[in-house]
Amino acid sequence: LQNMSMISIYSAANTENMEDIDFRLSWNQSQKNNIENTMKKLLINKAVTAAYIIGEEPDVRNIEDLEELNSALDTEYVVIFDKNGKEVTSNGRFVGITVSENSDDPSYQLRSLMYGNPYVYTQPVAGEFSGEIHQDVGAVIRTDGLANGFVVVSHYCESLDSIYALTDPLSTYKSINIPWLMSSQSSSSEK
């Protein structure tokens, strides 16, 4: 009888723990979605800001000023394209880039800027030479109210990963401090 009573107590405690885990996982997913949406808005804002500055001050279309703009925006690089998708200038190692007509090419996502989309948030891709994952965001440059090419700013995704890691399920488990889970995690990390 005493064993049955203990089993009942453990069962109730485990049910409560599972409900707590489920709540924390749901909450973490909600937070991750909020963070992703906020970061997307921030990156789009950086591209729109760059486009506005370049549109209002056409003289900044040189490497030195783009380096300064890149630093102020805290981005990987800034590339200016003409209305046909050909690179005009950048602060990076890029020379002669043209937005691809091939839908398999990552730059293809930028084509919508050539057809009136005010901005585009592309899928993260690995750099052709570095292999590092980066996120490109583009915005139309307007001069005297008319579309005059577009700008693309890029961000290393590595810097965003540390923010997203805060909502990782394992951090949820650690915050609950379940002894059997912690011991299994520490033994697997020691291998």
Salt bridges, closest charged atoms under 4 A:
ASP20 OD2 - ARG24 NE 3.16
ASP136 OD1 - HIS134 ND1 3.16
